[in-house]
Amino acid sequence: MNTSTVAIIGVGPRGLSILERIIAYSLENRKRSIHIYLYDPNTPGSGCHDINQPEHLLVNTVAEQITQFSDPSIENSGSIIDGPSFYEWLSNQTKFEKSLGTVNPNAYYSRSLFGKYLNWVFNYLIELAPNNITIDFHQEKIINIDKCDSSGNWTLHTKNNSQNVNFFFLTTGHTHPEENKNERRTLINNPYPISKLEHISSKSLVAIEGMGLTFFDIVSHFTIGRGGVYKKSDKTKRLEYIKSGYEPKIIAYSRSGLPLSARAMNQKGVSGQYQAHFLTSEKVSKIKNQQNVSFMSDVLPSLLLDMQYAYYYAYIRERKGYIEAKRFCTKFKFLPQDKRTYLIESNIPEEDRFSWSRLSQPIPVSALEAPEKFKFWFENYLSIDLSEAENGNLSSPIKASCDVLRDLRDNIRSLIDFGRLSESSQRWLYTDFIPVMNRIAVGPPKERIEEMIALLNAGVLECNLGPGATGHYDENNNIYEIRSSVWPEYSFSADILIKARIPMHSPKDDSSPLMKSLLKKGYARLFYNGRFHPGGLEVDEELNLIDANGQSLSNAWALGMPSEGVKFYTFIVPRPGVNSTAILDAGNTVKQMLTAIDLHNQFTHRSPTKQIHSGVIA
């Protein structure tokens, strides 16, 4: 039996999915002999979810909606390995970790625990691997790569060794841009690992640019991480922050002037999702047949109608019951637009109607009249957002509508992937739509917003600069001037500036020697839609890397973050029961590899189907 060799470069969640699929298919068919080489400098399986990071840094998805295992919902899933979801694994851990207490399926647990789950999955898969599979794990990075011209195979180089392989999967996950060695110590462009912030004194005034998920990690480090405590007030029943005395003063600002909205309490269980009534699979198929799709005119109108459907269903069900909600939404679905508008105006008070403009630009003009008015409005905005999140993602009209953006992500993805949008439309998508989508649909657990309100009340945190504030370095005084664009006379002087806007940097700026090697030697190229580079390496629709000459490499695949740009939203973890894209992609690419192996074993002396960069097994 010929032995085929494959490398998985990066063994975080995406690499684990590749390993899981290879083992699953090998349990089903033991006629293939495969030697798998795994490369990752981190704990195997955990990827960027360091098992030693602080417990207060949380995963951004509820426990029951995370898994690493395939299930029958996956299209053409093939062999399925039974394994626990993150929640099921946590529930089992309570036998050994009494500190976990009762595990809540709808709670947000630490990233360190998630890293331990991923490492457990790795070991579980190793244990299940049949004897026709050999697995070698190397806890080091691939720093260089060469192609063997005679065979199309690859030679991978680490600091200490080289290895020839027939196939490789690039699943390196989150990487970092090249660091500026001359960067000021008071400017922190990348706050991870979060321990980088430990040197910052409690006497410092710290400015944080950006109020996304990274912002909440940083604030958590400076508060909970330094001994601060949150507790419910006996009098007001509101959360209060008790200072430790080791916190710095924090000023936060962002382009929108707002933090990400709170994730609503989950009412959908493991796999419940809004089912499209407008941006349906049939509608998506028709749009995909067009040339140069416009997101704004071809996609967004249907998406907004689905958001309205979810909004009005929740709104009317709360006030008039299930049957009236069904009746209204059935009319809403089938009426022409002019009659649909009349239906809304006849049944919904103006102030209660769905408004995309209010969602995308919620700050009223009156709130921008003065810093004091903005401060009052901002704190009220957070309280309302928290209240809506506590109502849940089915009961709150606002949260139900915003959750449509998550639930229909696959529909949206299929219209964006592989450069289907026109160049101008993809630019608009990335600069205008995605920031709004992230703010209203993929925010932190609601507890983070509750904590934010407590920090504002305690005077630890200020967010009073309004939208569009900027930070500039004053060389003469060695400080950062943070100035409002709404009220130019309103500014702060900060000792430290932390960039919490983690950019989706281009592979050409990546610090990874492997990425540099792939690009320099022409084994990969950057993805461009016209002249726009949204990020990532270019892959074809089978996720094979495309080389500098525009040819697909049939024995090399890139999944997850290395392909973010040509693929959309690749950085989410698999969810049970929803035909998870991460697992679907892993299964499809592994099937391609196994087909190539079978063809080679059957017809040793024939050329494989793809003529260029064929990856013939030597």
ZAMARGU-4260 file (C-alpha; in steps of 0.2 Angstrom, whole numbers, plus 5000, padded with zeros to 4 digits):
<rodrens>
0) 5000/5000/5000 | 5007/5017/4995 | 5008/5030/5009 | 5002/5047/5005 | 5009/5062/5015
5) 4999/5077/5020 | 5004/5093/5031 | 4991/5103/5041 | 5000/5119/5044 | 4991/5127/5059
10) 4981/5116/5071 | 4968/5127/5078 | 4950/5125/5075 | 4951/5125/5056 | 4966/5113/5056
15) 4957/5102/5068 | 4942/5101/5056 | 4954/5095/5042 | 4961/5082/5054 | 4943/5077/5060
20) 4938/5074/5042 | 4953/5064/5037 | 4951/5053/5052 | 4932/5051/5049 | 4934/5046/5031
25) 4949/5034/5036 | 4938/5025/5049 | 4926/5022/5035 | 4939/5017/5022 | 4954/5009/5029
30) 4962/5005/5012 | 4972/5021/5011 | 4988/5024/5020 | 4991/5042/5025 | 5004/5050/5035
35) 4999/5067/5043 | 5011/5080/5049 | 5004/5093/5060 | 5013/5110/5063 | 5008/5123/5076
40) 5019/5132/5089 | 5004/5132/5101 | 4996/5119/5111 | 4988/5107/5098 | 4970/5111/5094
45) 4969/5127/5104 | 4976/5139/5091 | 4975/5157/5097 | 4964/5151/5112 | 4979/5150/5124
50) 4974/5138/5138 | 4984/5149/5150 | 4976/5166/5146 | 4966/5174/5160 | 4949/5167/5164
55) 4940/5184/5162 | 4943/5184/5143 | 4927/5176/5136 | 4922/5167/5120 | 4909/5177/5110
60) 4897/5163/5107 | 4886/5153/5120 | 4893/5136/5125 | 4879/5125/5116 | 4882/5134/5099
65) 4900/5128/5098 | 4907/5112/5092 | 4921/5104/5082 | 4912/5089/5076 | 4902/5086/5060
70) 4884/5081/5061 | 4870/5076/5049 | 4866/5094/5045 | 4882/5095/5035 | 4879/5093/5016
75) 4886/5077/5010 | 4894/5075/5027 | 4900/5057/5025 | 4906/5048/5040 | 4902/5056/5056
80) 4913/5055/5072 | 4902/5057/5087 | 4909/5070/5099 | 4903/5083/5112 | 4899/5101/5109
85) 4908/5113/5120 | 4893/5113/5131 | 4893/5094/5132 | 4911/5094/5136 | 4910/5107/5149
90) 4895/5097/5157 | 4906/5082/5158 | 4921/5092/5166 | 4910/5097/5181 | 4914/5079/5188
95) 4932/5085/5189 | 4932/5104/5190 | 4920/5108/5204 | 4923/5127/5202 | 4913/5126/5185
100) 4897/5123/5195 | 4881/5121/5185 | 4885/5123/5167 | 4873/5134/5157 | 4871/5131/5139
105) 4868/5149/5135 | 4883/5156/5145 | 4899/5163/5138 | 4914/5154/5145 | 4932/5158/5145
110) 4943/5157/5130 | 4956/5147/5140 | 4942/5134/5144 | 4938/5134/5125 | 4956/5131/5121
115) 4956/5116/5133 | 4941/5109/5124 | 4950/5111/5108 | 4965/5102/5115 | 4954/5088/5121
120) 4946/5086/5104 | 4964/5085/5097 | 4968/5070/5109 | 4951/5062/5106 | 4954/5062/5087
125) 4972/5055/5089 | 4964/5041/5100 | 4951/5037/5087 | 4963/5037/5072 | 4964/5020/5063
130) 4980/5011/5061 | 4981/5016/5042 | 4984/5034/5048 | 5000/5040/5056 | 5001/5056/5064
135) 5016/5067/5069 | 5013/5083/5078 | 5028/5096/5078 | 5026/5110/5090 | 5035/5123/5078
140) 5032/5134/5064 | 5034/5131/5045 | 5046/5145/5040 | 5049/5141/5022 | 5042/5130/5008
145) 5049/5123/4991 | 5040/5115/4977 | 5048/5099/4970 | 5047/5103/4951 | 5048/5084/4946
150) 5034/5078/4956 | 5023/5093/4961 | 5026/5089/4979 | 5031/5101/4993 | 5046/5102/5005
155) 5041/5111/5021 | 5055/5118/5032 | 5055/5122/5051 | 5069/5129/5060 | 5075/5111/5064
160) 5069/5100/5050 | 5062/5098/5033 | 5048/5087/5027 | 5042/5082/5010 | 5023/5080/5008
165) 5011/5077/4994 | 4998/5089/5000 | 4996/5103/5012 | 4982/5113/5020 | 4986/5131/5026
170) 4975/5134/5041 | 4986/5146/5051 | 4971/5156/5058 | 4974/5173/5066 | 4991/5180/5063
175) 4999/5197/5066 | 5007/5210/5054 | 5025/5214/5055 | 5029/5224/5070 | 5038/5240/5069
180) 5053/5238/5080 | 5055/5257/5082 | 5038/5259/5089 | 5035/5269/5104 | 5032/5259/5120
185) 5017/5271/5124 | 5009/5265/5107 | 5002/5248/5107 | 4996/5243/5090 | 4992/5225/5095
190) 4987/5222/5113 | 4988/5203/5112 | 4993/5193/5121 | 4984/5204/5134 | 4999/5202/5146
195) 5008/5215/5135 | 4998/5228/5145 | 5004/5223/5162 | 5017/5236/5163 | 5004/5250/5161
200) 5003/5260/5178 | 4987/5264/5187 | 4993/5282/5187 | 4992/5282/5168 | 4978/5289/5157
205) 4975/5276/5144 | 4966/5280/5127 | 4958/5265/5118 | 4955/5268/5100 | 4940/5257/5094
210) 4926/5250/5104 | 4924/5232/5097 | 4927/5215/5105 | 4946/5219/5108 | 4941/5235/5118
215) 4931/5224/5130 | 4946/5212/5132 | 4957/5227/5136 | 4945/5235/5149 | 4942/5218/5157
220) 4961/5216/5159 | 4962/5234/5167 | 4948/5230/5179 | 4944/5212/5183 | 4962/5207/5179
225) 4968/5220/5192 | 4957/5215/5206 | 4942/5225/5203 | 4925/5217/5207 | 4907/5219/5200
230) 4892/5217/5212 | 4874/5220/5212 | 4868/5235/5223 | 4856/5230/5236 | 4847/5247/5234
235) 4847/5250/5215 | 4849/5231/5209 | 4861/5238/5196 | 4878/5232/5194 | 4892/5242/5203
240) 4910/5242/5201 | 4921/5241/5216 | 4939/5248/5212 | 4955/5239/5217 | 4965/5255/5215
245) 4976/5247/5202 | 4965/5253/5187 | 4971/5266/5175 | 4959/5280/5169 | 4952/5274/5152
250) 4946/5285/5138 | 4938/5276/5123 | 4933/5282/5106 | 4928/5275/5089 | 4923/5280/5072
255) 4905/5278/5076 | 4907/5284/5094 | 4898/5268/5100 | 4903/5251/5107 | 4897/5235/5099
260) 4879/5231/5104 | 4876/5217/5117 | 4872/5200/5112 | 4854/5196/5117 | 4850/5181/5128
265) 4849/5166/5117 | 4831/5159/5115 | 4835/5149/5099 | 4843/5134/5107 | 4857/5125/5099
270) 4853/5127/5080 | 4837/5138/5079 | 4839/5151/5065 | 4828/5163/5057 | 4823/5156/5040
275) 4823/5168/5025 | 4807/5174/5017 | 4815/5186/5005 | 4834/5183/5004 | 4830/5164/5001
280) 4841/5151/4993 | 4831/5153/4977 | 4833/5172/4977 | 4852/5169/4980 | 4854/5157/4966
285) 4846/5170/4954 | 4857/5184/4960 | 4873/5173/4958 | 4869/5171/4940 | 4871/5190/4938
290) 4887/5198/4933 | 4895/5211/4945 | 4882/5209/4959 | 4879/5225/4969 | 4876/5222/4987
295) 4867/5238/4989 | 4854/5236/4976 | 4854/5217/4973 | 4856/5210/4991 | 4852/5223/5004
300) 4834/5226/5000 | 4829/5208/5002 | 4840/5207/5018 | 4831/5222/5026 | 4814/5215/5022
305) 4820/5199/5032 | 4825/5210/5046 | 4808/5219/5046 | 4799/5202/5045 | 4808/5196/5061
310) 4806/5213/5069 | 4787/5214/5066 | 4784/5196/5071 | 4792/5199/5088 | 4784/5216/5090
315) 4766/5210/5086 | 4768/5193/5095 | 4772/5202/5111 | 4757/5214/5110 | 4744/5204/5101
320) 4749/5186/5102 | 4756/5172/5090 | 4741/5171/5078 | 4741/5190/5075 | 4760/5190/5072
325) 4758/5176/5059 | 4743/5185/5050 | 4753/5202/5049 | 4769/5194/5043 | 4760/5183/5030
330) 4753/5199/5023 | 4769/5208/5024 | 4778/5194/5014 | 4766/5193/5000 | 4760/5211/4998
335) 4768/5223/4985 | 4779/5236/4992 | 4767/5251/4992 | 4753/5240/5001 | 4767/5233/5013
340) 4771/5251/5018 | 4752/5255/5021 | 4751/5239/5031 | 4765/5245/5043 | 4758/5263/5044
345) 4741/5256/5048 | 4746/5245/5062 | 4763/5251/5070 | 4766/5268/5078 | 4779/5278/5069
350) 4791/5278/5084 | 4790/5259/5085 | 4793/5255/5067 | 4809/5246/5060 | 4821/5259/5054
355) 4838/5254/5046 | 4844/5272/5047 | 4841/5272/5066 | 4851/5256/5068 | 4865/5261/5057
360) 4866/5279/5063 | 4857/5279/5080 | 4865/5295/5087 | 4852/5309/5086 | 4857/5327/5081
365) 4851/5333/5098 | 4864/5322/5107 | 4878/5331/5097 | 4874/5348/5103 | 4886/5347/5118
370) 4897/5334/5127 | 4886/5334/5142 | 4871/5330/5131 | 4880/5316/5122 | 4886/5308/5139
375) 4868/5308/5145 | 4862/5301/5128 | 4876/5288/5128 | 4872/5281/5145 | 4854/5279/5141
380) 4858/5271/5124 | 4868/5258/5133 | 4854/5255/5146 | 4841/5252/5132 | 4853/5241/5123
385) 4855/5230/5139 | 4837/5230/5142 | 4834/5224/5124 | 4847/5210/5126 | 4839/5204/5142
390) 4823/5202/5132 | 4831/5189/5121 | 4834/5186/5102 | 4816/5181/5099 | 4807/5192/5111
395) 4816/5209/5107 | 4811/5216/5090 | 4827/5225/5089 | 4838/5210/5093 | 4827/5198/5083
400) 4830/5209/5068 | 4848/5211/5071 | 4851/5192/5073 | 4845/5189/5055 | 4862/5196/5050
405) 4869/5181/5059 | 4857/5168/5054 | 4857/5172/5036 | 4876/5174/5035 | 4878/5159/5024
410) 4865/5167/5011 | 4875/5183/5012 | 4892/5174/5011 | 4887/5164/4995 | 4884/5181/4986
415) 4901/5189/4992 | 4913/5174/4990 | 4925/5172/4976 | 4923/5190/4970 | 4905/5189/4965
420) 4902/5207/4970 | 4907/5221/4959 | 4923/5230/4964 | 4914/5246/4970 | 4901/5236/4979
425) 4914/5225/4989 | 4923/5242/4994 | 4906/5248/5000 | 4903/5232/5009 | 4919/5233/5019
430) 4919/5251/5022 | 4901/5255/5026 | 4891/5239/5029 | 4902/5227/5038 | 4906/5240/5052
435) 4887/5242/5055 | 4884/5224/5054 | 4897/5220/5067 | 4891/5234/5079 | 4873/5228/5079
440) 4874/5209/5076 | 4891/5202/5083 | 4894/5211/5099 | 4899/5205/5116 | 4889/5196/5129
445) 4876/5207/5137 | 4886/5206/5154 | 4900/5217/5146 | 4888/5231/5142 | 4882/5230/5160
450) 4900/5231/5166 | 4903/5246/5154 | 4888/5255/5162 | 4896/5252/5180 | 4913/5258/5174
455) 4906/5274/5168 | 4897/5277/5184 | 4912/5273/5194 | 4923/5285/5184 | 4935/5272/5178
460) 4929/5274/5160 | 4924/5289/5149 | 4917/5288/5131 | 4911/5306/5129 | 4920/5311/5113
465) 4906/5307/5101 | 4909/5300/5084 | 4925/5302/5073 | 4937/5307/5087 | 4955/5305/5083
470) 4972/5303/5092 | 4988/5311/5088 | 5005/5310/5096 | 5013/5326/5103 | 5032/5323/5102
475) 5036/5338/5112 | 5026/5332/5127 | 5027/5314/5124 | 5008/5312/5125 | 4993/5308/5114
480) 4980/5321/5111 | 4963/5313/5109 | 4952/5326/5101 | 4933/5326/5097 | 4928/5329/5079
485) 4911/5335/5084 | 4917/5348/5097 | 4935/5352/5092 | 4938/5361/5108 | 4935/5345/5118
490) 4950/5334/5120 | 4960/5323/5132 | 4979/5320/5135 | 4983/5302/5136 | 5000/5294/5142
495) 4996/5277/5132 | 4987/5274/5116 | 4980/5256/5113 | 4974/5252/5096 | 4959/5241/5098
500) 4955/5241/5080 | 4963/5225/5075 | 4964/5227/5056 | 4962/5212/5044 | 4979/5214/5038
505) 4985/5209/5021 | 4996/5193/5019 | 5009/5204/5011 | 5011/5213/5028 | 5011/5197/5038
510) 5025/5193/5050 | 5024/5174/5046 | 5040/5168/5036 | 5029/5155/5028 | 5017/5168/5021
515) 5032/5178/5014 | 5039/5162/5006 | 5023/5158/4998 | 5021/5175/4990 | 5039/5178/4986
520) 5041/5161/4977 | 5025/5163/4968 | 5016/5148/4976 | 5002/5160/4981 | 4995/5177/4977
525) 4985/5191/4985 | 4966/5191/4981 | 4960/5207/4972 | 4943/5211/4966 | 4948/5223/4952
530) 4960/5235/4961 | 4952/5232/4978 | 4962/5220/4990 | 4950/5215/5004 | 4963/5204/5011
535) 4968/5186/5010 | 4976/5174/4998 | 4967/5170/4982 | 4959/5153/4981 | 4948/5145/4968
540) 4930/5138/4972 | 4938/5122/4978 | 4949/5132/4990 | 4965/5127/4981 | 4978/5141/4982
545) 4981/5150/4966 | 4999/5154/4961 | 5006/5169/4954 | 5002/5163/4936 | 4984/5161/4940
550) 4985/5142/4941 | 4976/5132/4954 | 4987/5121/4965 | 4977/5105/4966 | 4987/5099/4981
555) 4987/5114/4992 | 4972/5122/5000 | 4969/5137/5011 | 4955/5138/5024 | 4950/5151/5037
560) 4959/5167/5039 | 4972/5165/5025 | 4958/5166/5013 | 4948/5179/5022 | 4944/5191/5008
565) 4940/5180/4994 | 4929/5171/5007 | 4918/5180/5019 | 4918/5179/5038 | 4929/5164/5040
570) 4934/5167/5058 | 4918/5160/5066 | 4919/5143/5075 | 4907/5128/5069 | 4890/5128/5076
575) 4880/5111/5078 | 4865/5108/5067 | 4867/5122/5054 | 4877/5115/5040 | 4892/5124/5047
580) 4903/5132/5033 | 4919/5128/5042 | 4915/5109/5043 | 4908/5109/5025 | 4924/5117/5018
585) 4935/5105/5028 | 4925/5090/5021 | 4925/5096/5003 | 4944/5099/5003 | 4948/5083/5011
590) 4937/5073/4999 | 4947/5081/4985 | 4963/5075/4992 | 4956/5058/4995 | 4950/5057/4977
595) 4967/5062/4971 | 4975/5048/4982 | 4963/5035/4976 | 4966/5040/4958 | 4985/5038/4960
600) 4983/5022/4969 | 4972/5015/4955 | 4981/5023/4940 | 4999/5025/4946 | 5006/5030/4929
605) 4992/5041/4924 | 4992/5060/4925 | 4979/5067/4938 | 4964/5077/4932 | 4972/5094/4934
610) 4987/5096/4923 | 4995/5111/4931 | 5004/5109/4948 | 4996/5091/4949 | 5003/5085/4965
615) 5007/5068/4959 | 5012/5057/4973 | 5030/5052/4971
</rodrens>
